Amino acid sequence: MNYILIVEDDIALSNGIVLALKEPNNVFVQSNDIAAAKEQLNVTAFDLVILDINLPDGNGLDLLTDIRKTKDLPVIVLTAHDMETDIVTGFELGADDYITKPFSLMVLRARVGVQLKKFRHSLADSIQFDDFTFSFERMEFIKKGTPIELSKTEQKLLRILINNRGNTVSRDHLIDSIWTDGAEYVGENALSVTIKRLRDKLEDHPSSPQYIRTVYGIGYTWAMK
């Protein structure tokens, strides 16, 4: 599933973007200001952000700066500004693409597809930090030089947490993303059990986890040192 956050105060345009990008694998969250977008970013692991610059409560580039402090997900900036300095500033702050208004929704659709493909490709590379080396493409997981065997469910969970490390991922998002086999019902303890198994394999002290931490009432996070 592709979780896409649209930060746009023009409701008609926001709805038009949803219609243009509507596909079975795309899930949309629409926010009309920076405050609402920040709330969504704190509880949901998004795969892409479409971000307007001129918002009721501030400059979208400030939100882009905040996103880049902790997240590597692609951000496409929308703006009525077509001045070269605005475009350069957007890219310098970490925008992956920049589209000036008015624009073709078909062009936006194509650019979104390109960014999602790049994002998925980047996730296939090995990730190394602290005592861990994770390669989701080769399904190789190493801690302190020792290989660790993970089930497919544990791999899905780990991948989402790692891609959003330092940020809380909601229980609902984890369940929706991990159990995508069309099952009508997933036991409410399934996620808790998978979390415990992953902690047992990766944490030095599973009962006092250093990395996979619970954010009570919301979900889980892979804590940054």
C-alpha positions as CSV (number, residue, x, y, z in Angstrom):
1,M,0.0,0.0,0.0
2,N,1.1,3.6,-0.8
3,Y,0.2,6.0,2.0
4,I,0.1,9.5,0.5
5,L,-0.3,12.7,2.5
6,I,-1.7,15.7,0.6
7,V,-1.1,19.1,2.3
8,E,-3.2,21.6,0.3
9,D,-5.7,24.2,1.6
10,D,-7.6,24.3,-1.7
11,I,-10.1,21.6,-1.1
12,A,-11.2,21.3,-4.7
13,L,-7.6,20.8,-5.8
14,S,-6.9,18.4,-3.0
15,N,-9.9,16.3,-4.0
16,G,-8.9,16.5,-7.7
17,I,-5.4,15.1,-6.8
18,V,-7.1,12.2,-5.0
19,L,-9.2,11.4,-8.0
20,A,-6.2,11.7,-10.4
21,L,-4.1,9.3,-8.3
22,K,-6.8,7.0,-7.2
23,E,-5.7,3.3,-7.4
24,P,-6.4,0.2,-5.3
25,N,-2.9,0.5,-3.7
26,N,-3.1,4.2,-2.9
27,V,-4.4,5.4,0.5
28,F,-4.8,9.2,0.9
29,V,-4.8,11.5,3.9
30,Q,-5.8,15.1,3.2
31,S,-4.6,18.0,5.5
32,N,-5.4,21.6,4.8
33,D,-2.7,23.2,7.0
34,I,0.7,22.5,8.6
35,A,-0.7,21.7,12.1
36,A,-3.0,19.0,10.8
37,A,-0.2,17.6,8.6
38,K,2.2,17.4,11.5
39,E,-0.4,15.4,13.5
40,Q,-0.7,12.9,10.6
41,L,3.0,12.6,10.1
42,N,3.4,11.7,13.8
43,V,1.0,8.8,13.7
44,T,1.2,7.4,10.2
45,A,4.1,6.1,8.1
46,F,3.6,7.8,4.7
47,D,5.3,6.8,1.4
48,L,5.0,10.2,-0.2
49,V,3.9,13.8,0.6
50,I,2.4,16.3,-1.8
51,L,3.0,19.7,-0.2
52,D,1.7,23.1,-1.1
53,I,3.9,26.0,0.0
54,N,1.2,28.7,0.7
55,L,-0.8,27.3,3.6
56,P,-3.1,29.1,6.1
57,D,-0.8,28.7,9.1
58,G,2.6,29.1,7.5
59,N,5.1,28.2,4.8
60,G,5.1,24.7,3.5
61,L,8.8,24.8,3.2
62,D,9.1,25.0,7.0
63,L,7.2,21.7,7.2
64,L,9.5,20.3,4.5
65,T,12.5,21.2,6.8
66,D,10.9,19.4,9.7
67,I,10.2,16.3,7.6
68,R,13.8,16.2,6.4
69,K,15.0,16.1,10.0
70,T,13.7,12.5,10.4
71,K,12.3,11.2,7.2
72,D,13.6,10.2,3.8
73,L,10.3,9.8,2.1
74,P,9.7,11.7,-1.2
75,V,8.1,15.1,-1.1
76,I,6.6,16.8,-4.2
77,V,6.2,20.6,-3.7
78,L,3.2,22.4,-5.2
79,T,3.3,26.2,-5.5
80,A,2.0,29.1,-7.5
81,H,5.5,30.6,-7.4
82,D,7.5,30.0,-10.5
83,M,10.5,32.2,-9.5
84,E,13.8,30.5,-9.9
85,T,14.8,31.3,-6.3
86,D,11.7,29.6,-5.0
87,I,12.5,26.5,-7.0
88,V,16.1,26.4,-5.9
89,T,15.1,26.9,-2.2
90,G,12.7,24.0,-2.4
91,F,15.3,21.7,-3.8
92,E,17.9,22.9,-1.3
93,L,15.6,22.1,1.6
94,G,15.1,18.5,0.3
95,A,12.2,18.6,-2.2
96,D,12.3,15.7,-4.6
97,D,10.2,17.4,-7.2
98,Y,8.6,20.8,-7.8
99,I,5.4,21.6,-9.7
100,T,4.1,25.1,-10.3
101,K,0.4,25.9,-10.5
102,P,-1.6,25.5,-12.6
103,F,-0.5,22.0,-13.6
104,S,-1.8,18.9,-15.4
105,L,-3.1,16.2,-13.0
106,M,-1.8,13.7,-15.5
107,V,1.7,15.1,-15.2
108,L,1.4,15.0,-11.4
109,R,0.3,11.4,-11.6
110,A,3.4,10.5,-13.7
111,R,5.7,12.3,-11.3
112,V,4.2,10.7,-8.3
113,G,4.7,7.3,-9.9
114,V,8.4,8.1,-10.5
115,Q,9.0,9.2,-6.9
116,L,7.2,6.1,-5.5
117,K,9.3,3.8,-7.7
118,K,12.5,5.5,-6.6
119,F,11.4,5.3,-3.0
120,R,10.7,1.5,-3.3
121,H,14.1,1.0,-5.0
122,S,15.9,2.8,-2.2
123,L,14.4,0.6,0.4
124,A,16.0,-2.5,-1.3
125,D,19.5,-1.3,-0.4
126,S,21.3,-2.5,2.7
127,I,20.8,-0.5,5.8
128,Q,23.7,-0.3,8.3
129,F,23.7,1.3,11.7
130,D,24.8,0.5,15.3
131,D,25.3,-3.3,15.4
132,F,22.8,-4.0,12.7
133,T,22.9,-4.7,8.9
134,F,19.6,-5.2,7.2
135,S,19.0,-6.1,3.6
136,F,15.4,-6.6,2.9
137,E,16.0,-7.4,-0.8
138,R,18.2,-10.3,0.1
139,M,16.3,-11.1,3.3
140,E,19.6,-10.9,5.3
141,F,19.5,-9.6,8.8
142,I,22.7,-9.4,10.9
143,K,23.3,-8.3,14.5
144,K,26.9,-8.1,15.7
145,G,28.0,-10.2,12.8
146,T,25.5,-13.0,13.6
147,P,22.7,-13.8,11.1
148,I,19.2,-13.6,12.4
149,E,16.2,-15.5,10.9
150,L,13.1,-13.4,10.6
151,S,9.6,-14.6,9.4
152,K,8.0,-12.7,6.5
153,T,5.7,-11.0,9.0
154,E,8.6,-9.9,11.2
155,Q,10.4,-8.6,8.1
156,K,7.4,-6.5,7.1
157,L,7.2,-5.0,10.6
158,L,10.9,-4.3,10.8
159,R,10.9,-2.6,7.4
160,I,8.2,-0.2,8.3
161,L,9.8,0.6,11.7
162,I,13.2,1.1,10.2
163,N,11.9,3.3,7.3
164,N,10.3,5.5,9.9
165,R,12.9,5.3,12.7
166,G,12.6,8.1,15.2
167,N,8.9,8.5,14.5
168,T,5.9,6.7,15.9
169,V,3.9,4.4,13.6
170,S,0.3,3.8,14.5
171,R,-1.0,0.3,15.3
172,D,-3.6,0.7,12.6
173,H,-1.1,1.5,10.0
174,L,1.1,-1.4,11.0
175,I,-1.8,-3.9,10.9
176,D,-3.0,-2.6,7.5
177,S,0.4,-2.7,6.0
178,I,1.6,-6.1,7.4
179,W,-1.6,-8.2,7.0
180,T,-2.5,-7.4,3.4
181,D,-3.6,-10.9,2.3
182,G,-7.3,-10.0,2.3
183,A,-8.1,-11.6,5.6
184,E,-11.2,-10.1,7.1
185,Y,-10.1,-10.3,10.6
186,V,-6.7,-10.1,12.3
187,G,-6.6,-10.9,16.0
188,E,-5.9,-7.8,18.1
189,N,-2.9,-9.5,19.7
190,A,-1.3,-10.4,16.4
191,L,0.7,-7.2,16.2
192,S,1.7,-7.4,19.9
193,V,2.9,-11.0,19.4
194,T,5.0,-10.0,16.4
195,I,6.5,-7.1,18.2
196,K,7.5,-9.4,21.0
197,R,9.1,-11.9,18.7
198,L,11.0,-9.2,16.9
199,R,12.3,-7.8,20.2
200,D,13.4,-11.2,21.3
201,K,15.5,-11.6,18.2
202,L,17.0,-8.0,18.0
203,E,17.1,-6.5,21.4
204,D,19.8,-7.3,24.0
205,H,17.2,-6.9,26.7
206,P,13.7,-7.5,25.2
207,S,11.9,-6.6,28.4
208,S,13.6,-3.2,28.4
209,P,13.9,-2.5,24.6
210,Q,16.4,0.0,23.4
211,Y,15.1,0.2,19.9
212,I,11.6,-1.2,19.4
213,R,9.7,1.0,21.9
214,T,6.0,1.2,22.7
215,V,4.3,4.6,22.4
216,Y,1.3,3.9,24.6
217,G,-2.1,4.6,23.1
218,I,-0.6,5.2,19.6
219,G,1.8,2.5,18.3
220,Y,5.5,1.7,18.1
221,T,8.7,3.4,17.1
222,W,12.3,2.4,16.3
223,A,14.1,4.8,18.7
224,M,17.1,6.8,17.4
225,K,20.2,6.9,19.6
